[in-house]
Amino acid sequence: MIQLTTAAKLENAINKARTVKPLVRVVKFGNYTVTNKQTGATYEVSCMKRDGKRFAGCTCIAGERGNACYHIAAAVSAHLQLAFERATLNF
Ligand SMILES: [Zn+2]
């Protein structure tokens, strides 16, 4: 798990996600699978909020070592969009 603080800390991962363009599937709110369409590799990303802090973790090697991988960047982007929609639509 890594703590998500500023977008700057995810910048490299975000850039890689933009290049790789992985497929993000929503398992449920906060749980996602991220698939590299070129290699077919799929990892699970979870996002959570605890004590007002945001955390995310990924099952890939980089993620398990506590690094911000592009799977996390891609899933967090989808997660924030979902969170925004939930807040806006109030469901
Ligand atoms: Zn990962």
PDB file of the backbone (N, CA, C, O) and the ligand in Angstrom, with CONECT records:
HET     ZN  A 101       1
ATOM      1  N   MET A   1       0.838  -1.203   0.000  1.00  0.00           N
ATOM      2  CA  MET A   1       0.000   0.000   0.000  1.00  0.00           C
ATOM      3  C   MET A   1       0.870   1.249   0.000  1.00  0.00           C
ATOM      4  O   MET A   1       1.858   1.333   0.729  1.00  0.00           O
ATOM      5  N   ILE A   2       0.500   2.186  -0.801  1.00  0.00           N
ATOM      6  CA  ILE A   2       1.185   3.479  -0.760  1.00  0.00           C
ATOM      7  C   ILE A   2       0.164   4.541  -0.401  1.00  0.00           C
ATOM      8  O   ILE A   2      -1.022   4.415  -0.707  1.00  0.00           O
ATOM      9  N   GLN A   3       0.639   5.579   0.248  1.00  0.00           N
ATOM     10  CA  GLN A   3      -0.270   6.687   0.535  1.00  0.00           C
ATOM     11  C   GLN A   3      -0.264   7.631  -0.658  1.00  0.00           C
ATOM     12  O   GLN A   3       0.790   7.987  -1.186  1.00  0.00           O
ATOM     13  N   LEU A   4      -1.450   8.025  -1.068  1.00  0.00           N
ATOM     14  CA  LEU A   4      -1.560   8.952  -2.184  1.00  0.00           C
ATOM     15  C   LEU A   4      -1.597  10.361  -1.611  1.00  0.00           C
ATOM     16  O   LEU A   4      -2.512  10.721  -0.870  1.00  0.00           O
ATOM     17  N   THR A   5      -0.608  11.138  -1.957  1.00  0.00           N
ATOM     18  CA  THR A   5      -0.571  12.507  -1.446  1.00  0.00           C
ATOM     19  C   THR A   5      -0.804  13.492  -2.586  1.00  0.00           C
ATOM     20  O   THR A   5      -1.910  14.004  -2.754  1.00  0.00           O
ATOM     21  N   THR A   6       0.227  13.752  -3.358  1.00  0.00           N
ATOM     22  CA  THR A   6       0.064  14.697  -4.463  1.00  0.00           C
ATOM     23  C   THR A   6       0.166  13.975  -5.800  1.00  0.00           C
ATOM     24  O   THR A   6       0.770  12.908  -5.910  1.00  0.00           O
ATOM     25  N   ALA A   7      -0.440  14.583  -6.805  1.00  0.00           N
ATOM     26  CA  ALA A   7      -0.391  14.015  -8.152  1.00  0.00           C
ATOM     27  C   ALA A   7       1.056  13.952  -8.636  1.00  0.00           C
ATOM     28  O   ALA A   7       1.408  13.089  -9.440  1.00  0.00           O
ATOM     29  N   ALA A   8       1.894  14.869  -8.146  1.00  0.00           N
ATOM     30  CA  ALA A   8       3.299  14.918  -8.575  1.00  0.00           C
ATOM     31  C   ALA A   8       4.011  13.605  -8.262  1.00  0.00           C
ATOM     32  O   ALA A   8       4.859  13.151  -9.032  1.00  0.00           O
ATOM     33  N   LYS A   9       3.661  13.000  -7.126  1.00  0.00           N
ATOM     34  CA  LYS A   9       4.314  11.737  -6.753  1.00  0.00           C
ATOM     35  C   LYS A   9       3.911  10.600  -7.670  1.00  0.00           C
ATOM     36  O   LYS A   9       4.616   9.597  -7.777  1.00  0.00           O
ATOM     37  N   LEU A  10       2.788  10.757  -8.321  1.00  0.00           N
ATOM     38  CA  LEU A  10       2.312   9.720  -9.248  1.00  0.00           C
ATOM     39  C   LEU A  10       2.674  10.055 -10.689  1.00  0.00           C
ATOM     40  O   LEU A  10       2.294   9.340 -11.617  1.00  0.00           O
ATOM     41  N   GLU A  11       3.414  11.153 -10.871  1.00  0.00           N
ATOM     42  CA  GLU A  11       3.611  11.673 -12.226  1.00  0.00           C
ATOM     43  C   GLU A  11       4.216  10.645 -13.176  1.00  0.00           C
ATOM     44  O   GLU A  11       3.718  10.458 -14.287  1.00  0.00           O
ATOM     45  N   ASN A  12       5.286   9.978 -12.747  1.00  0.00           N
ATOM     46  CA  ASN A  12       5.915   8.984 -13.623  1.00  0.00           C
ATOM     47  C   ASN A  12       4.949   7.859 -13.953  1.00  0.00           C
ATOM     48  O   ASN A  12       4.870   7.399 -15.093  1.00  0.00           O
ATOM     49  N   ALA A  13       4.216   7.424 -12.934  1.00  0.00           N
ATOM     50  CA  ALA A  13       3.260   6.337 -13.129  1.00  0.00           C
ATOM     51  C   ALA A  13       2.127   6.783 -14.060  1.00  0.00           C
ATOM     52  O   ALA A  13       1.658   6.014 -14.899  1.00  0.00           O
ATOM     53  N   ILE A  14       1.703   8.024 -13.900  1.00  0.00           N
ATOM     54  CA  ILE A  14       0.632   8.552 -14.762  1.00  0.00           C
ATOM     55  C   ILE A  14       1.116   8.612 -16.208  1.00  0.00           C
ATOM     56  O   ILE A  14       0.387   8.256 -17.134  1.00  0.00           O
ATOM     57  N   ASN A  15       2.352   9.068 -16.388  1.00  0.00           N
ATOM     58  CA  ASN A  15       2.908   9.136 -17.748  1.00  0.00           C
ATOM     59  C   ASN A  15       2.985   7.751 -18.374  1.00  0.00           C
ATOM     60  O   ASN A  15       2.680   7.573 -19.553  1.00  0.00           O
ATOM     61  N   LYS A  16       3.396   6.775 -17.576  1.00  0.00           N
ATOM     62  CA  LYS A  16       3.488   5.411 -18.112  1.00  0.00           C
ATOM     63  C   LYS A  16       2.093   4.880 -18.451  1.00  0.00           C
ATOM     64  O   LYS A  16       1.903   4.220 -19.473  1.00  0.00           O
ATOM     65  N   ALA A  17       1.125   5.174 -17.584  1.00  0.00           N
ATOM     66  CA  ALA A  17      -0.252   4.736 -17.851  1.00  0.00           C
ATOM     67  C   ALA A  17      -0.761   5.348 -19.149  1.00  0.00           C
ATOM     68  O   ALA A  17      -1.483   4.700 -19.906  1.00  0.00           O
ATOM     69  N   ARG A  18      -0.380   6.606 -19.406  1.00  0.00           N
ATOM     70  CA  ARG A  18      -0.813   7.267 -20.648  1.00  0.00           C
ATOM     71  C   ARG A  18      -0.212   6.580 -21.866  1.00  0.00           C
ATOM     72  O   ARG A  18      -0.832   6.534 -22.929  1.00  0.00           O
ATOM     73  N   THR A  19       0.999   6.046 -21.710  1.00  0.00           N
ATOM     74  CA  THR A  19       1.669   5.374 -22.825  1.00  0.00           C
ATOM     75  C   THR A  19       1.101   3.968 -23.023  1.00  0.00           C
ATOM     76  O   THR A  19       0.796   3.556 -24.142  1.00  0.00           O
ATOM     77  N   VAL A  20       0.966   3.241 -21.906  1.00  0.00           N
ATOM     78  CA  VAL A  20       0.532   1.838 -21.980  1.00  0.00           C
ATOM     79  C   VAL A  20      -0.966   1.724 -22.266  1.00  0.00           C
ATOM     80  O   VAL A  20      -1.421   0.776 -22.906  1.00  0.00           O
ATOM     81  N   LYS A  21      -1.724   2.717 -21.775  1.00  0.00           N
ATOM     82  CA  LYS A  21      -3.195   2.706 -21.902  1.00  0.00           C
ATOM     83  C   LYS A  21      -3.792   1.364 -21.466  1.00  0.00           C
ATOM     84  O   LYS A  21      -4.424   0.679 -22.270  1.00  0.00           O
ATOM     85  N   PRO A  22      -3.599   0.992 -20.222  1.00  0.00           N
ATOM     86  CA  PRO A  22      -4.137  -0.286 -19.750  1.00  0.00           C
ATOM     87  C   PRO A  22      -5.664  -0.232 -19.625  1.00  0.00           C
ATOM     88  O   PRO A  22      -6.271   0.836 -19.543  1.00  0.00           O
ATOM     89  N   LEU A  23      -6.244  -1.407 -19.614  1.00  0.00           N
ATOM     90  CA  LEU A  23      -7.696  -1.526 -19.468  1.00  0.00           C
ATOM     91  C   LEU A  23      -8.029  -1.626 -17.982  1.00  0.00           C
ATOM     92  O   LEU A  23      -7.544  -2.523 -17.292  1.00  0.00           O
ATOM     93  N   VAL A  24      -8.851  -0.713 -17.494  1.00  0.00           N
ATOM     94  CA  VAL A  24      -9.245  -0.734 -16.086  1.00  0.00           C
ATOM     95  C   VAL A  24     -10.680  -1.236 -15.981  1.00  0.00           C
ATOM     96  O   VAL A  24     -11.589  -0.693 -16.608  1.00  0.00           O
ATOM     97  N   ARG A  25     -10.867  -2.275 -15.184  1.00  0.00           N
ATOM     98  CA  ARG A  25     -12.223  -2.778 -14.950  1.00  0.00           C
ATOM     99  C   ARG A  25     -12.576  -2.542 -13.487  1.00  0.00           C
ATOM    100  O   ARG A  25     -11.745  -2.701 -12.593  1.00  0.00           O
ATOM    101  N   VAL A  26     -13.818  -2.161 -13.270  1.00  0.00           N
ATOM    102  CA  VAL A  26     -14.289  -1.956 -11.904  1.00  0.00           C
ATOM    103  C   VAL A  26     -14.820  -3.274 -11.370  1.00  0.00           C
ATOM    104  O   VAL A  26     -15.765  -3.835 -11.924  1.00  0.00           O
ATOM    105  N   VAL A  27     -14.218  -3.773 -10.297  1.00  0.00           N
ATOM    106  CA  VAL A  27     -14.743  -4.962  -9.624  1.00  0.00           C
ATOM    107  C   VAL A  27     -15.875  -4.498  -8.728  1.00  0.00           C
ATOM    108  O   VAL A  27     -16.998  -4.994  -8.810  1.00  0.00           O
ATOM    109  N   LYS A  28     -15.564  -3.546  -7.879  1.00  0.00           N
ATOM    110  CA  LYS A  28     -16.552  -2.790  -7.115  1.00  0.00           C
ATOM    111  C   LYS A  28     -15.873  -1.490  -6.729  1.00  0.00           C
ATOM    112  O   LYS A  28     -14.668  -1.338  -6.924  1.00  0.00           O
ATOM    113  N   PHE A  29     -16.623  -0.563  -6.190  1.00  0.00           N
ATOM    114  CA  PHE A  29     -16.035   0.717  -5.845  1.00  0.00           C
ATOM    115  C   PHE A  29     -14.833   0.503  -4.920  1.00  0.00           C
ATOM    116  O   PHE A  29     -14.975  -0.032  -3.820  1.00  0.00           O
ATOM    117  N   GLY A  30     -13.659   0.922  -5.375  1.00  0.00           N
ATOM    118  CA  GLY A  30     -12.445   0.743  -4.583  1.00  0.00           C
ATOM    119  C   GLY A  30     -11.598  -0.439  -5.009  1.00  0.00           C
ATOM    120  O   GLY A  30     -10.436  -0.543  -4.617  1.00  0.00           O
ATOM    121  N   ASN A  31     -12.173  -1.341  -5.818  1.00  0.00           N
ATOM    122  CA  ASN A  31     -11.417  -2.506  -6.294  1.00  0.00           C
ATOM    123  C   ASN A  31     -11.459  -2.570  -7.815  1.00  0.00           C
ATOM    124  O   ASN A  31     -12.524  -2.526  -8.432  1.00  0.00           O
ATOM    125  N   TYR A  32     -10.276  -2.674  -8.398  1.00  0.00           N
ATOM    126  CA  TYR A  32     -10.165  -2.618  -9.847  1.00  0.00           C
ATOM    127  C   TYR A  32      -9.198  -3.684 -10.337  1.00  0.00           C
ATOM    128  O   TYR A  32      -8.319  -4.128  -9.599  1.00  0.00           O
ATOM    129  N   THR A  33      -9.371  -4.088 -11.586  1.00  0.00           N
ATOM    130  CA  THR A  33      -8.335  -4.890 -12.231  1.00  0.00           C
ATOM    131  C   THR A  33      -7.788  -4.046 -13.373  1.00  0.00           C
ATOM    132  O   THR A  33      -8.526  -3.360 -14.080  1.00  0.00           O
ATOM    133  N   VAL A  34      -6.477  -4.120 -13.527  1.00  0.00           N
ATOM    134  CA  VAL A  34      -5.816  -3.336 -14.575  1.00  0.00           C
ATOM    135  C   VAL A  34      -5.063  -4.306 -15.474  1.00  0.00           C
ATOM    136  O   VAL A  34      -4.193  -5.049 -15.018  1.00  0.00           O
ATOM    137  N   THR A  35      -5.407  -4.290 -16.753  1.00  0.00           N
ATOM    138  CA  THR A  35      -4.818  -5.222 -17.705  1.00  0.00           C
ATOM    139  C   THR A  35      -3.980  -4.491 -18.744  1.00  0.00           C
ATOM    140  O   THR A  35      -4.429  -3.526 -19.362  1.00  0.00           O
ATOM    141  N   ASN A  36      -2.772  -4.962 -18.920  1.00  0.00           N
ATOM    142  CA  ASN A  36      -1.920  -4.479 -20.007  1.00  0.00           C
ATOM    143  C   ASN A  36      -2.379  -5.203 -21.264  1.00  0.00           C
ATOM    144  O   ASN A  36      -2.219  -6.418 -21.384  1.00  0.00           O
ATOM    145  N   LYS A  37      -2.951  -4.449 -22.203  1.00  0.00           N
ATOM    146  CA  LYS A  37      -3.543  -5.074 -23.385  1.00  0.00           C
ATOM    147  C   LYS A  37      -2.493  -5.713 -24.292  1.00  0.00           C
ATOM    148  O   LYS A  37      -2.806  -6.619 -25.065  1.00  0.00           O
ATOM    149  N   GLN A  38      -1.247  -5.241 -24.198  1.00  0.00           N
ATOM    150  CA  GLN A  38      -0.184  -5.821 -25.019  1.00  0.00           C
ATOM    151  C   GLN A  38       0.251  -7.187 -24.477  1.00  0.00           C
ATOM    152  O   GLN A  38       0.423  -8.138 -25.240  1.00  0.00           O
ATOM    153  N   THR A  39       0.426  -7.275 -23.161  1.00  0.00           N
ATOM    154  CA  THR A  39       0.953  -8.510 -22.569  1.00  0.00           C
ATOM    155  C   THR A  39      -0.143  -9.393 -21.972  1.00  0.00           C
ATOM    156  O   THR A  39       0.074 -10.583 -21.744  1.00  0.00           O
ATOM    157  N   GLY A  40      -1.313  -8.817 -21.721  1.00  0.00           N
ATOM    158  CA  GLY A  40      -2.393  -9.559 -21.094  1.00  0.00           C
ATOM    159  C   GLY A  40      -2.250  -9.675 -19.584  1.00  0.00           C
ATOM    160  O   GLY A  40      -3.106 -10.258 -18.920  1.00  0.00           O
ATOM    161  N   ALA A  41      -1.161  -9.118 -19.037  1.00  0.00           N
ATOM    162  CA  ALA A  41      -0.947  -9.188 -17.583  1.00  0.00           C
ATOM    163  C   ALA A  41      -1.999  -8.361 -16.858  1.00  0.00           C
ATOM    164  O   ALA A  41      -2.247  -7.205 -17.198  1.00  0.00           O
ATOM    165  N   THR A  42      -2.611  -8.975 -15.854  1.00  0.00           N
ATOM    166  CA  THR A  42      -3.657  -8.305 -15.093  1.00  0.00           C
ATOM    167  C   THR A  42      -3.289  -8.267 -13.622  1.00  0.00           C
ATOM    168  O   THR A  42      -2.861  -9.274 -13.057  1.00  0.00           O
ATOM    169  N   TYR A  43      -3.453  -7.120 -13.006  1.00  0.00           N
ATOM    170  CA  TYR A  43      -3.181  -6.975 -11.582  1.00  0.00           C
ATOM    171  C   TYR A  43      -4.383  -6.341 -10.900  1.00  0.00           C
ATOM    172  O   TYR A  43      -5.197  -5.664 -11.527  1.00  0.00           O
ATOM    173  N   GLU A  44      -4.467  -6.579  -9.608  1.00  0.00           N
ATOM    174  CA  GLU A  44      -5.577  -6.033  -8.841  1.00  0.00           C
ATOM    175  C   GLU A  44      -5.117  -4.809  -8.067  1.00  0.00           C
ATOM    176  O   GLU A  44      -4.080  -4.825  -7.405  1.00  0.00           O
ATOM    177  N   VAL A  45      -5.900  -3.760  -8.163  1.00  0.00           N
ATOM    178  CA  VAL A  45      -5.586  -2.524  -7.446  1.00  0.00           C
ATOM    179  C   VAL A  45      -6.735  -2.209  -6.500  1.00  0.00           C
ATOM    180  O   VAL A  45      -7.901  -2.261  -6.889  1.00  0.00           O
ATOM    181  N   SER A  46      -6.404  -1.886  -5.275  1.00  0.00           N
ATOM    182  CA  SER A  46      -7.438  -1.459  -4.344  1.00  0.00           C
ATOM    183  C   SER A  46      -7.130  -0.044  -3.870  1.00  0.00           C
ATOM    184  O   SER A  46      -5.975   0.322  -3.650  1.00  0.00           O
ATOM    185  N   CYS A  47      -8.175   0.727  -3.720  1.00  0.00           N
ATOM    186  CA  CYS A  47      -8.061   2.112  -3.254  1.00  0.00           C
ATOM    187  C   CYS A  47      -8.902   2.235  -2.002  1.00  0.00           C
ATOM    188  O   CYS A  47     -10.015   1.713  -1.948  1.00  0.00           O
ATOM    189  N   MET A  48      -8.391   2.910  -1.009  1.00  0.00           N
ATOM    190  CA  MET A  48      -9.181   3.093   0.205  1.00  0.00           C
ATOM    191  C   MET A  48      -8.847   4.404   0.874  1.00  0.00           C
ATOM    192  O   MET A  48      -7.805   5.010   0.622  1.00  0.00           O
ATOM    193  N   LYS A  49      -9.752   4.828   1.731  1.00  0.00           N
ATOM    194  CA  LYS A  49      -9.573   6.048   2.480  1.00  0.00           C
ATOM    195  C   LYS A  49      -9.593   5.660   3.947  1.00  0.00           C
ATOM    196  O   LYS A  49     -10.524   4.999   4.407  1.00  0.00           O
ATOM    197  N   ARG A  50      -8.569   6.067   4.681  1.00  0.00           N
ATOM    198  CA  ARG A  50      -8.498   5.745   6.102  1.00  0.00           C
ATOM    199  C   ARG A  50      -8.027   6.979   6.843  1.00  0.00           C
ATOM    200  O   ARG A  50      -6.998   7.560   6.499  1.00  0.00           O
ATOM    201  N   ASP A  51      -8.766   7.378   7.847  1.00  0.00           N
ATOM    202  CA  ASP A  51      -8.435   8.586   8.617  1.00  0.00           C
ATOM    203  C   ASP A  51      -8.212   9.792   7.699  1.00  0.00           C
ATOM    204  O   ASP A  51      -7.327  10.614   7.934  1.00  0.00           O
ATOM    205  N   GLY A  52      -9.027   9.877   6.658  1.00  0.00           N
ATOM    206  CA  GLY A  52      -8.927  11.012   5.746  1.00  0.00           C
ATOM    207  C   GLY A  52      -7.769  10.935   4.769  1.00  0.00           C
ATOM    208  O   GLY A  52      -7.580  11.835   3.952  1.00  0.00           O
ATOM    209  N   LYS A  53      -6.986   9.850   4.851  1.00  0.00           N
ATOM    210  CA  LYS A  53      -5.865   9.696   3.925  1.00  0.00           C
ATOM    211  C   LYS A  53      -6.208   8.645   2.888  1.00  0.00           C
ATOM    212  O   LYS A  53      -6.903   7.668   3.170  1.00  0.00           O
ATOM    213  N   ARG A  54      -5.707   8.866   1.681  1.00  0.00           N
ATOM    214  CA  ARG A  54      -5.994   7.927   0.601  1.00  0.00           C
ATOM    215  C   ARG A  54      -4.827   6.985   0.383  1.00  0.00           C
ATOM    216  O   ARG A  54      -3.667   7.395   0.361  1.00  0.00           O
ATOM    217  N   PHE A  55      -5.159   5.714   0.222  1.00  0.00           N
ATOM    218  CA  PHE A  55      -4.137   4.701  -0.014  1.00  0.00           C
ATOM    219  C   PHE A  55      -4.516   3.879  -1.242  1.00  0.00           C
ATOM    220  O   PHE A  55      -5.689   3.755  -1.594  1.00  0.00           O
ATOM    221  N   ALA A  56      -3.497   3.326  -1.877  1.00  0.00           N
ATOM    222  CA  ALA A  56      -3.743   2.410  -2.982  1.00  0.00           C
ATOM    223  C   ALA A  56      -2.657   1.345  -2.974  1.00  0.00           C
ATOM    224  O   ALA A  56      -1.510   1.599  -2.606  1.00  0.00           O
ATOM    225  N   GLY A  57      -3.046   0.161  -3.384  1.00  0.00           N
ATOM    226  CA  GLY A  57      -2.094  -0.938  -3.460  1.00  0.00           C
ATOM    227  C   GLY A  57      -2.320  -1.715  -4.734  1.00  0.00           C
ATOM    228  O   GLY A  57      -3.421  -1.729  -5.283  1.00  0.00           O
ATOM    229  N   CYS A  58      -1.258  -2.369  -5.203  1.00  0.00           N
ATOM    230  CA  CYS A  58      -1.339  -3.150  -6.435  1.00  0.00           C
ATOM    231  C   CYS A  58      -0.655  -4.490  -6.200  1.00  0.00           C
ATOM    232  O   CYS A  58       0.282  -4.592  -5.408  1.00  0.00           O
ATOM    233  N   THR A  59      -1.135  -5.513  -6.896  1.00  0.00           N
ATOM    234  CA  THR A  59      -0.575  -6.853  -6.709  1.00  0.00           C
ATOM    235  C   THR A  59       0.649  -7.117  -7.587  1.00  0.00           C
ATOM    236  O   THR A  59       1.208  -8.212  -7.531  1.00  0.00           O
ATOM    237  N   CYS A  60       1.083  -6.143  -8.398  1.00  0.00           N
ATOM    238  CA  CYS A  60       2.292  -6.366  -9.205  1.00  0.00           C
ATOM    239  C   CYS A  60       3.529  -6.236  -8.310  1.00  0.00           C
ATOM    240  O   CYS A  60       3.438  -5.792  -7.165  1.00  0.00           O
ATOM    241  N   ILE A  61       4.677  -6.628  -8.848  1.00  0.00           N
ATOM    242  CA  ILE A  61       5.904  -6.623  -8.036  1.00  0.00           C
ATOM    243  C   ILE A  61       6.222  -5.219  -7.527  1.00  0.00           C
ATOM    244  O   ILE A  61       6.546  -5.034  -6.354  1.00  0.00           O
ATOM    245  N   ALA A  62       6.129  -4.242  -8.410  1.00  0.00           N
ATOM    246  CA  ALA A  62       6.436  -2.863  -8.006  1.00  0.00           C
ATOM    247  C   ALA A  62       5.471  -2.400  -6.915  1.00  0.00           C
ATOM    248  O   ALA A  62       5.873  -1.781  -5.929  1.00  0.00           O
ATOM    249  N   GLY A  63       4.195  -2.712  -7.114  1.00  0.00           N
ATOM    250  CA  GLY A  63       3.181  -2.301  -6.147  1.00  0.00           C
ATOM    251  C   GLY A  63       3.396  -2.964  -4.795  1.00  0.00           C
ATOM    252  O   GLY A  63       3.233  -2.329  -3.753  1.00  0.00           O
ATOM    253  N   GLU A  64       3.768  -4.261  -4.813  1.00  0.00           N
ATOM    254  CA  GLU A  64       3.987  -4.964  -3.549  1.00  0.00           C
ATOM    255  C   GLU A  64       5.218  -4.454  -2.824  1.00  0.00           C
ATOM    256  O   GLU A  64       5.361  -4.634  -1.615  1.00  0.00           O
ATOM    257  N   ARG A  65       6.110  -3.813  -3.581  1.00  0.00           N
ATOM    258  CA  ARG A  65       7.282  -3.201  -2.945  1.00  0.00           C
ATOM    259  C   ARG A  65       6.994  -1.775  -2.485  1.00  0.00           C
ATOM    260  O   ARG A  65       7.878  -1.078  -1.987  1.00  0.00           O
ATOM    261  N   GLY A  66       5.746  -1.357  -2.661  1.00  0.00           N
ATOM    262  CA  GLY A  66       5.366  -0.028  -2.182  1.00  0.00           C
ATOM    263  C   GLY A  66       5.667   1.096  -3.161  1.00  0.00           C
ATOM    264  O   GLY A  66       5.764   2.263  -2.782  1.00  0.00           O
ATOM    265  N   ASN A  67       5.814   0.718  -4.440  1.00  0.00           N
ATOM    266  CA  ASN A  67       6.052   1.747  -5.457  1.00  0.00           C
ATOM    267  C   ASN A  67       4.755   2.105  -6.162  1.00  0.00           C
ATOM    268  O   ASN A  67       3.833   1.297  -6.270  1.00  0.00           O
ATOM    269  N   ALA A  68       4.714   3.336  -6.635  1.00  0.00           N
ATOM    270  CA  ALA A  68       3.551   3.787  -7.394  1.00  0.00           C
ATOM    271  C   ALA A  68       3.704   3.288  -8.823  1.00  0.00           C
ATOM    272  O   ALA A  68       4.442   3.874  -9.613  1.00  0.00           O
ATOM    273  N   CYS A  69       3.008   2.207  -9.154  1.00  0.00           N
ATOM    274  CA  CYS A  69       3.097   1.652 -10.507  1.00  0.00           C
ATOM    275  C   CYS A  69       2.011   2.285 -11.371  1.00  0.00           C
ATOM    276  O   CYS A  69       1.121   2.979 -10.880  1.00  0.00           O
ATOM    277  N   TYR A  70       2.114   2.026 -12.662  1.00  0.00           N
ATOM    278  CA  TYR A  70       1.125   2.639 -13.559  1.00  0.00           C
ATOM    279  C   TYR A  70      -0.248   2.023 -13.401  1.00  0.00           C
ATOM    280  O   TYR A  70      -1.250   2.632 -13.776  1.00  0.00           O
ATOM    281  N   HIS A  71      -0.309   0.800 -12.839  1.00  0.00           N
ATOM    282  CA  HIS A  71      -1.626   0.193 -12.573  1.00  0.00           C
ATOM    283  C   HIS A  71      -2.381   1.046 -11.550  1.00  0.00           C
ATOM    284  O   HIS A  71      -3.577   1.306 -11.684  1.00  0.00           O
ATOM    285  N   ILE A  72      -1.638   1.472 -10.526  1.00  0.00           N
ATOM    286  CA  ILE A  72      -2.248   2.320  -9.497  1.00  0.00           C
ATOM    287  C   ILE A  72      -2.685   3.644 -10.115  1.00  0.00           C
ATOM    288  O   ILE A  72      -3.788   4.123  -9.854  1.00  0.00           O
ATOM    289  N   ALA A  73      -1.823   4.227 -10.926  1.00  0.00           N
ATOM    290  CA  ALA A  73      -2.162   5.506 -11.554  1.00  0.00           C
ATOM    291  C   ALA A  73      -3.438   5.383 -12.382  1.00  0.00           C
ATOM    292  O   ALA A  73      -4.314   6.246 -12.320  1.00  0.00           O
ATOM    293  N   ALA A  74      -3.534   4.299 -13.161  1.00  0.00           N
ATOM    294  CA  ALA A  74      -4.708   4.099 -14.020  1.00  0.00           C
ATOM    295  C   ALA A  74      -5.964   3.855 -13.186  1.00  0.00           C
ATOM    296  O   ALA A  74      -7.028   4.400 -13.478  1.00  0.00           O
ATOM    297  N   ALA A  75      -5.827   3.025 -12.139  1.00  0.00           N
ATOM    298  CA  ALA A  75      -6.993   2.698 -11.317  1.00  0.00           C
ATOM    299  C   ALA A  75      -7.442   3.901 -10.487  1.00  0.00           C
ATOM    300  O   ALA A  75      -8.640   4.124 -10.307  1.00  0.00           O
ATOM    301  N   VAL A  76      -6.483   4.670  -9.985  1.00  0.00           N
ATOM    302  CA  VAL A  76      -6.834   5.838  -9.173  1.00  0.00           C
ATOM    303  C   VAL A  76      -7.600   6.847 -10.024  1.00  0.00           C
ATOM    304  O   VAL A  76      -8.543   7.485  -9.556  1.00  0.00           O
ATOM    305  N   SER A  77      -7.183   6.979 -11.268  1.00  0.00           N
ATOM    306  CA  SER A  77      -7.878   7.877 -12.172  1.00  0.00           C
ATOM    307  C   SER A  77      -9.339   7.448 -12.336  1.00  0.00           C
ATOM    308  O   SER A  77     -10.242   8.283 -12.288  1.00  0.00           O
ATOM    309  N   ALA A  78      -9.568   6.151 -12.529  1.00  0.00           N
ATOM    310  CA  ALA A  78     -10.931   5.624 -12.650  1.00  0.00           C
ATOM    311  C   ALA A  78     -11.680   5.779 -11.326  1.00  0.00           C
ATOM    312  O   ALA A  78     -12.868   6.103 -11.297  1.00  0.00           O
ATOM    313  N   HIS A  79     -10.949   5.536 -10.227  1.00  0.00           N
ATOM    314  CA  HIS A  79     -11.558   5.616  -8.895  1.00  0.00           C
ATOM    315  C   HIS A  79     -12.043   7.031  -8.596  1.00  0.00           C
ATOM    316  O   HIS A  79     -13.148   7.223  -8.087  1.00  0.00           O
ATOM    317  N   LEU A  80     -11.202   8.024  -8.917  1.00  0.00           N
ATOM    318  CA  LEU A  80     -11.579   9.416  -8.647  1.00  0.00           C
ATOM    319  C   LEU A  80     -12.786   9.816  -9.474  1.00  0.00           C
ATOM    320  O   LEU A  80     -13.655  10.553  -9.009  1.00  0.00           O
ATOM    321  N   GLN A  81     -12.833   9.322 -10.712  1.00  0.00           N
ATOM    322  CA  GLN A  81     -13.972   9.608 -11.582  1.00  0.00           C
ATOM    323  C   GLN A  81     -15.249   9.011 -10.975  1.00  0.00           C
ATOM    324  O   GLN A  81     -16.291   9.664 -10.932  1.00  0.00           O
ATOM    325  N   LEU A  82     -15.150   7.767 -10.508  1.00  0.00           N
ATOM    326  CA  LEU A  82     -16.298   7.101  -9.880  1.00  0.00           C
ATOM    327  C   LEU A  82     -16.728   7.825  -8.605  1.00  0.00           C
ATOM    328  O   LEU A  82     -17.917   8.028  -8.358  1.00  0.00           O
ATOM    329  N   ALA A  83     -15.731   8.210  -7.801  1.00  0.00           N
ATOM    330  CA  ALA A  83     -16.029   8.895  -6.540  1.00  0.00           C
ATOM    331  C   ALA A  83     -16.735  10.214  -6.827  1.00  0.00           C
ATOM    332  O   ALA A  83     -17.672  10.605  -6.130  1.00  0.00           O
ATOM    333  N   PHE A  84     -16.260  10.890  -7.873  1.00  0.00           N
ATOM    334  CA  PHE A  84     -16.880  12.161  -8.265  1.00  0.00           C
ATOM    335  C   PHE A  84     -18.326  11.935  -8.692  1.00  0.00           C
ATOM    336  O   PHE A  84     -19.224  12.678  -8.295  1.00  0.00           O
ATOM    337  N   GLU A  85     -18.540  10.905  -9.503  1.00  0.00           N
ATOM    338  CA  GLU A  85     -19.896  10.617  -9.971  1.00  0.00           C
ATOM    339  C   GLU A  85     -20.817  10.230  -8.818  1.00  0.00           C
ATOM    340  O   GLU A  85     -21.975  10.645  -8.764  1.00  0.00           O
ATOM    341  N   ARG A  86     -20.284   9.429  -7.899  1.00  0.00           N
ATOM    342  CA  ARG A  86     -21.084   9.042  -6.725  1.00  0.00           C
ATOM    343  C   ARG A  86     -21.471  10.262  -5.917  1.00  0.00           C
ATOM    344  O   ARG A  86     -22.612  10.376  -5.469  1.00  0.00           O
ATOM    345  N   ALA A  87     -20.527  11.180  -5.726  1.00  0.00           N
ATOM    346  CA  ALA A  87     -20.788  12.372  -4.940  1.00  0.00           C
ATOM    347  C   ALA A  87     -21.780  13.275  -5.656  1.00  0.00           C
ATOM    348  O   ALA A  87     -22.656  13.879  -5.038  1.00  0.00           O
ATOM    349  N   THR A  88     -21.621  13.355  -6.978  1.00  0.00           N
ATOM    350  CA  THR A  88     -22.466  14.239  -7.756  1.00  0.00           C
ATOM    351  C   THR A  88     -23.889  13.695  -7.868  1.00  0.00           C
ATOM    352  O   THR A  88     -24.866  14.433  -7.739  1.00  0.00           O
ATOM    353  N   LEU A  89     -23.981  12.384  -8.111  1.00  0.00           N
ATOM    354  CA  LEU A  89     -25.291  11.778  -8.313  1.00  0.00           C
ATOM    355  C   LEU A  89     -25.917  11.363  -6.987  1.00  0.00           C
ATOM    356  O   LEU A  89     -27.095  11.014  -6.909  1.00  0.00           O
ATOM    357  N   ASN A  90     -25.083  11.413  -5.945  1.00  0.00           N
ATOM    358  CA  ASN A  90     -25.559  11.132  -4.591  1.00  0.00           C
ATOM    359  C   ASN A  90     -26.199   9.755  -4.436  1.00  0.00           C
ATOM    360  O   ASN A  90     -27.291   9.622  -3.883  1.00  0.00           O
ATOM    361  N   PHE A  91     -25.504   8.738  -4.932  1.00  0.00           N
ATOM    362  CA  PHE A  91     -25.975   7.373  -4.676  1.00  0.00           C
ATOM    363  C   PHE A  91     -24.887   6.552  -4.043  1.00  0.00           C
ATOM    364  O   PHE A  91     -25.093   5.374  -3.751  1.00  0.00           O
TER     365      PHE A  91
HETATM  366 ZN    ZN A 101       0.997  -2.440 -10.317  1.00  0.00          ZN2+
END
